[in-house]
């Protein structure tokens, strides 16, 4: 139910009673009755959309035995009106200061001040602190990002360290007191949250680090799981080796040894008076505690987490994940001395949940293999802290969570899995490094344990500025979390997140031709001689199967800059041919960029699309995703900044880049785009006939079997690569069917995605030339000296008609629009150039720019018409620039004359400003005397082409308005006759 402020003498049922409020706080205070007593909430003037109820008691524990299970809090009659968070359980804080008290089992509730027709989802967040320190502190887990969006936030305290996790497996100290505290807190929320406007049937338990492990136990234990509807965890879960104490007696013995003379205590009968709590907490401050397996009727954990998961049957929904460097703190805790010891025996780093049956040789062997995996033959040194962090991350966080995800998916749960690698000003990496740690010389590029929480919860009220990358990440992550809390499905603009799929272990044969997504590379020993020129197999070219390589070009001297902006170029070739350039683009390198080019599978290898597990489609695009992930993880080693990546596509490369953006598969892997002469909504971008193309080519190669996906896949997989060399049929990106265990990259028509605008937007430059597809004409010059009477065959393939009569009428209309009464002669070539360029490039690029412009990120449109000596357009009959000319002035090392040198410098300055400043023309200069205006955003946008500003780039540059009648002409046609791509 929703509680509203009412007059003082209104009567209600006892549990829903509204108490009168003081006049001076009529709009800021609210008193709500709970089963325990009345509580007052306050609205701070800095956050008027949030009402805060601080430190509400939910339970208590005995002074005589502080290790026993909690009891419900005693009921109160006076209004509980804490105005700030003060409650903490006993712990040792900074500088060895003892803090907290026994009256600490409290929780704080943050609610929206607005009313709602429906009950709100509840996020019950468990704080981290490695199970030893911390509290449900709203200054650390601030509600500013999520509560105003309709979520209720609950922040509970629980017993810590020895009080929360000491386990002697007897009645006095049974163990897992902290988990029993949290269970009682969940029950209190279940019983009372409706009075705060919350939905008791939608309580989502979350936590990071140690809190994530506790959240997992709460979802699995029969004592608590009925209170939990969904789970969100980051960098910690029940299968993490540190999340279970396997020898609680040993921990108890260490604690007893640390205690001063406070009486006779043994592991069998351990009791402690409340007057000695401070002594206990102090003695336990350096001991690592964890949940344990109990013995008893009311045990919270009765079997190992592995068995709990293995025997589980559930339909609960989970969101599991880890930061990319969750193990960073463990790596930073090392000293030079401990690293030296680690080099002597790397087995010391192995998780304690591995059982070597006292076989020391086996332990050493596994340790050495692990060391080689991360460090090769090198010693672990100060310069290898990042590798050590990844080792800890995989062993303690990411690996266990992936195993848990597989178990949960197999048990019937829906599991959404993520890895958080964002680096921003809110990350705690830098502030977690103190002068005593060896890492003061190391700069780790990644997110450490708990960093994600800083983009979900506001810390100390410090909210990043609108438009900053941190604010963009906050908006995206909170959208994902809030949609998951409300519906069980995480959604955000530009992201389609699919659940972790149930898997079975199979042994797959290695296939000669693999059209699935690429596998991660196998690490190599020694030095990789990156001096070879590698191409993927393609028409009329030699190529090798093992062709997925990147080429990195870095300036020799970086002029004191620690990390440089990165440009990743995706090559052209109509998806059938081409390779990542081998040549260092000297002009761009002089501007202090790191340049990356790469190969991806082409033709049938890259774009065979059967909708089956063996050939789901778009393998070439998935290669590009893999290349971008490689850049993110490795480019810093070449002096590049993985958080400052611009992706640049030419021709079909531009199509690919836009498809990657629309698919949501590359969110966060690049920060801006440059698209040259290519659009995802052009006629030649996505195939309409992937299956029939595959059948046709198979027949040409000797296939005479059934037209079934699995049969065709078997046929293609048995073909030697050399037999595909002469296949000329166009294999293109496709809309995938996703009828197997493979996650599809593209399963919706690109135009629909653009119109919906539900993708992660980045700043874009979109450039095109005025004679892009002239090669089609120059290669078939005789065909274009007359206009066929039947013009229907020349209409673009992405139109469909209800009748043949409509098709004939439109063909006649288009013919008259472009050719008038002229039907024969060489003078028709310019008309054909305009026609072909309009349908393949200019219209789709301009239309796409308008659709992209609805976002908050700027879109800059450029028409390149300068014709110089390096132009691909040699015909004097056709004025303007040809295909790839824009690229040549940026990437080519060819000798340029004086005029061309100015053109190149002007282009490079525009691109450099765009990448480094975010604006291609932040001010006017002699070289660039204009301010390039982005495509404007219109609130009442319908996507129709009217007047569009663009930069005309010829011998000079000038702002122009693109109002060509041909674009409006095609916009009317496509609005009525566009043929949608289907995943059938």
Phi, psi and omega in degrees: 000161180254127179267126177241157176291135181225176179289159191293328186267010177290139180251144179218177171299154186304317186288342183248019186294135177257124182271150179294154180243155177291148186297326184285351180235028188303327185258357186242337184251148177217134179248128183236139176274133174241174177298337181267334182152175182284143177229145181250135176252151184234149175248119177280143183296335179287336181228074186291349181266005185232131173253135189241129174243111189263140164051053177281124179294132175242344183197178177205165174222158190290139172294329183288326178219090185286003180260352186282170179298151183285160172249156176301149178297145176295141181290151179232155179254324178288152182293127174281116189225046175298135183258356177203165180276120178235336191288130175216144174281155184307134183195164176259118181265194182303144181063030175059034180270128178283128182224162176092171178211178185282342179271058192246357183279081182230167174217152176248143182237130178243124183234155172293148177280342180279154177272162180219151179288331181245157175294148187263152174293150185242128174255113181259098189258129182259123185290154173272185183140020180055030176069011183240332183221170174108176177198172175282071190267114180294347174282334178269319179249065187292145185273002191299330185275328190248325185295318178298344179268012171101023179245144172262129182253130177241130181236101183267153165268159173206158181296144188241164173055226182297321181297326184267337190223359176299139189217106174255003176057038172228180184294329182286316180230074186290332181108162174061032179302324181297318179293327176289326173301310183295326176297317178294321177297318177298318178297318179299317178295317179303319184280337191237346190292337179298328177295339178264003182092008182266158181265110181293346178266003180225069177256114182259119180267131180223165178181157176238148181061233178301324177297327177294320177297317179295321177300320178297316178298320180297326179283340185259327186288136176300338181288338188229342192294338178290345179270354188248131177258324179213167183224136172232125178224152177227125171055052176164130178204178189296335180274353173299134188299332181280356184273001177218129175274116184270348179221072183297330178298321180296320178296318180296321179297318178297318179297315180299320179295329181281341183286141171288184184288091179244019181117177182276121177228144177226169179289340182274328182222083184255121176223155180213132179285154183298333180294345182256013182300316180299321178295318180298310183298320179295318180294334186263002192297332182258007181264137177269118180257158179202163174303159182223166173275125186263165171240119179153167184291320184260037182287141179275319178238121183244354179209170182294153176303325178300314179292324177301316180288321183294329182262005188281141167230118187206159171239020180290157180250133184238146165239108184245147176183179182215153169284160186290337177230052180298334180271015184299316184296321177299321178292320182290336181290347180289150171250172177300324179293316181291328175294322177297318178295324179294324177294330177286323182212091181288347177298340179296340182274349184297141178301148184280003176266010173267138183245113179257008178050044178060022177268095185296323180296320179295319179298316179295321180297314180295320178300318179293322178295320178297318179298316179296326180299321186259334187236358183062229179266001185279157169282158174278117183232182178303327182279359182247019182298325180295317177296321178295321177299317178296323178299311177297321180300312181294320185284322190254343187229288188297314180299306179301325182287326174295319177298318179296320180299319179296316179298315182296317179298321179291335181275356179109357180283152168268126186233124173253123186246143182216163167229128183256117184236008185295139176244119179214181184291343180276346180299147183268003187307309184292317185285346179277354181263118177253174188293342183275350185267148184293346189278003180299341178266356189250137173246108181270130179257097181167180181257135180263171181306128179091350181296323181301322181302333182285349176255000175250323180243136180281132182258120178057029176071012184269101183258126180298159181291147174302139180090344178288157180296329178294318180293323177298318179294319177302313181298317181293312184293317180293327174299317178298312184293316183293318178296324177294316180299317185284318189240347185086003178231117180285124179225144173206163182302123177084005183235124170246104188258117181260149182290155175300132187265145176297130184237156172233151181281124179225156174255111183261138175291148174282124185262148179295315178244121182240117180253018174271180178298152182291151174270155176300151180290152176271125179302147181246154174271153177074201185258130175276120181282093185274059183236004184266151177260114187244136175234151172279153178304138183199171183298130174058027178220150170284155179193164181239152181294320182275074193244000184278088183233159173244153173242128182242129178239121182235146177300146179293321178237132184258011172053042175081358180275128185286320180220134187255154173299149185244136171245122176254120182257132177253120189285160177272183178135018177058024182068008182247339186207170177112173180198163176292129186304138177272347190265135179289123180282092191299325183294319179287324180297328178295339179271011179064054169246148165265127185251134178236129168238161183201165175261156170214156183296145188237166174055224183294326179295324184266339190220020169296125188229099181250355182069022181243171179299321183287327183218072182290335180114160174063031178301323179297321176292323179291331171300319181295321176299316179298321179296320179293323175295321178299316179300314182300322185273339190236344191293337178298332179291345178254010180091006181266157179261112183291349177259011179224068186246129173249128178257134187233123178239140178245130178060238178296336173297323176293320175302313181299315182298317180293322177297321178298317178298313183293330183288338184079003184281348185238019181304125179089351182274342172214156188251348177200163184228149168233119182246119180246115172056050176194145179214143180291347181254013176285158183301328185262018185271317184229134183284148172264343189231057183296321185287314181294327175298316179297320179295316182298313181293321179300319178297320178296334181266007174105008181279133177228026181266195181287151178274065178240146187302313184293324179292317179295320179299316178301318181297310182296324183289340180267354181283137170290149184299327183298334181288345181268358186298327185257012177286118183255352179296141184280118170258124187234168171305152184224165170274118187278153182269334179053050178262015182227196179276014183262133175284126181280153177268325184220112180230014177225146178304132182303324180295323177297320179295317179298317181292320179289332179063023180267066175211166184281114187274145176225160174298144186223139161252127177242118183239149175208155177260170185270357181217054188297307188266026182297337180299327177303320183281315183295331179282343182225053192301322182294327181295337187252023174260006175210161179252119182295146178298321178266092185279356184302324184290345180263359176290148179298151187281355181260032171241146174221152188228149179289336181212159178292331179296318177298317179300316180296318181295318180293320179301319179296319180296316180294318180300315180292324182296320185264332189239346181059231180267356181285128182232351182206149176125155180296337182290358178279344186302313177301325178296316178296320179301314179299316182298309182296317181294322180296315186279329182270330188233295194297310180297308181298324179293313181295316178300316179297319180298322179293318180293320177294332188291350180290344181278172178284348181273140184287150175234123181250129183250134183224135174248119185258118184234005182287132181244113181236193185290338181266006183294144175283349182263103185267338185293129178284343182288338185247113179283156173102191187262149179257186183296129175084001182297318178305313180299320185299322182285348176261312191257337184287149175256013182293153179292134181243148174282180186299314180297317181293327178297320177295318178302313181298314181298322181293315178297314181297322179295318177300312182294318181296316177298317181301317183284316188273328185249337183093359181219123183294336178225075180294336176203161180277145178223173176299322180289319181231092189274017181229161171259119183281115182275134176287163174298126187288150175270133179240128184295317181270043188292134173237001177083011180276146179276124173235269178238127185235127176285143177209166177259118176274120185246105175230226176295331172235174177242144181205144173285133180227165173249122182271106182230031184302133180298331181293328179289318176295322178302310181289330178296319177296318181296311184290330177299327184263327191240011183300135179263114184283143174281132179245155179264050181248000000 
